[in-house]
Amino acid sequence: MQFAMHALVFAQESEGSSGGLGINGAFFISQLVSFGIVFLILWRWGFPALLKIMDKRQAIIREGIENAEKAKKDLAEANSRSEQILLEARRQAADTIERASKNAQQEANRIIEEAQARAEQVGQQQVARIQQEANRARNELSRQVINLSIEAASKVVSKSVDTTDNRRLVEEFIVATDQTRNN
């Protein structure tokens, strides 16, 4: 109020002075009263409404910041979980690869063993076949030696001898010779 009085005194002095600032005192007072009324109305109803709106806006902003912080925290947790899942998946993949390698090695060893067994079996079969062929060749050779011996003896003796007895004697001689040679 004191300010208003000073303003009124200043306004009146300005009117009375000859070179005044061009301020109309009555107009100034009416503007001052209008300003006071508008200020009181705003103080009573406007500012509380504005403060309420600002408080709501502040609450919304605070909630948004809290949500952003929560989302940031959730994102960090999700990243941590995804890293753990990736590590677990890599570990499982390594285990799977290791098991597959072991299984492949075991299968390769089994195949090699089977091949070796088969080769051994084929080798034994070949040896048996060779022995059979050798026995057949020996028998054939023995038969031919007997026949040649009989023919040679027949020519030496120049007479016809009982071929059955001669054959038996030569066969016994060859068997005895084979036994002596094998021992």
BELSULWO-V5601 format. One record per residue. N is the residue number from 1. SS is DSSP state (a for helix, b for strand, c for the rest). OMEGA is omega in whole degrees, 0 to 359 (none if undefined). Layout:
BEGIN
N,SS,OMEGA + N,SS,OMEGA
END
This chain:
BEGIN
1,c,179 + 2,a,179 + 3,a,180 + 4,a,180 + 5,a,179 + 6,a,179 + 7,a,180 + 8,a,179 + 9,a,180 + 10,a,180 + 11,a,181 + 12,a,178 + 13,a,180 + 14,a,180 + 15,a,183 + 16,a,182 + 17,c,186 + 18,c,182 + 19,c,188 + 20,c,182 + 21,c,179 + 22,c,180 + 23,c,177 + 24,c,186 + 25,a,182 + 26,a,179 + 27,a,180 + 28,a,180 + 29,a,179 + 30,a,177 + 31,a,179 + 32,a,178 + 33,a,179 + 34,a,178 + 35,a,180 + 36,a,180 + 37,a,180 + 38,a,179 + 39,a,178 + 40,a,179 + 41,a,179 + 42,a,180 + 43,a,183 + 44,a,187 + 45,a,186 + 46,a,182 + 47,a,176 + 48,a,178 + 49,a,178 + 50,a,178 + 51,a,179 + 52,a,179 + 53,a,179 + 54,a,177 + 55,a,178 + 56,a,180 + 57,a,178 + 58,a,178 + 59,a,179 + 60,a,179 + 61,a,179 + 62,a,178 + 63,a,177 + 64,a,178 + 65,a,179 + 66,a,178 + 67,a,179 + 68,a,178 + 69,a,178 + 70,a,178 + 71,a,178 + 72,a,179 + 73,a,178 + 74,a,179 + 75,a,178 + 76,a,178 + 77,a,179 + 78,a,177 + 79,a,179 + 80,a,179 + 81,a,180 + 82,a,176 + 83,a,179 + 84,a,179 + 85,a,179 + 86,a,178 + 87,a,179 + 88,a,179 + 89,a,178 + 90,a,179 + 91,a,179 + 92,a,179 + 93,a,178 + 94,a,178 + 95,a,180 + 96,a,179 + 97,a,180 + 98,a,178 + 99,a,180 + 100,a,178 + 101,a,179 + 102,a,179 + 103,a,179 + 104,a,179 + 105,a,178 + 106,a,179 + 107,a,178 + 108,a,178 + 109,a,179 + 110,a,180 + 111,a,179 + 112,a,179 + 113,a,178 + 114,a,180 + 115,a,179 + 116,a,179 + 117,a,180 + 118,a,179 + 119,a,178 + 120,a,180 + 121,a,179 + 122,a,178 + 123,a,179 + 124,a,178 + 125,a,180 + 126,a,178 + 127,a,179 + 128,a,179 + 129,a,179 + 130,a,179 + 131,a,178 + 132,a,180 + 133,a,179 + 134,a,178 + 135,a,178 + 136,a,180 + 137,a,178 + 138,a,180 + 139,a,180 + 140,a,179 + 141,a,178 + 142,a,180 + 143,a,180 + 144,a,178 + 145,a,179 + 146,a,181 + 147,a,180 + 148,a,179 + 149,a,180 + 150,a,180 + 151,a,180 + 152,a,180 + 153,a,180 + 154,a,181 + 155,a,181 + 156,a,184 + 157,a,180 + 158,c,173 + 159,c,183 + 160,c,181 + 161,c,179 + 162,c,185 + 163,a,181 + 164,a,179 + 165,a,179 + 166,a,180 + 167,a,180 + 168,a,180 + 169,a,180 + 170,a,180 + 171,a,179 + 172,a,179 + 173,a,182 + 174,a,178 + 175,a,179 + 176,a,178 + 177,a,178 + 178,a,180 + 179,a,179 + 180,a,180 + 181,a,181 + 182,a,181 + 183,c,none
END
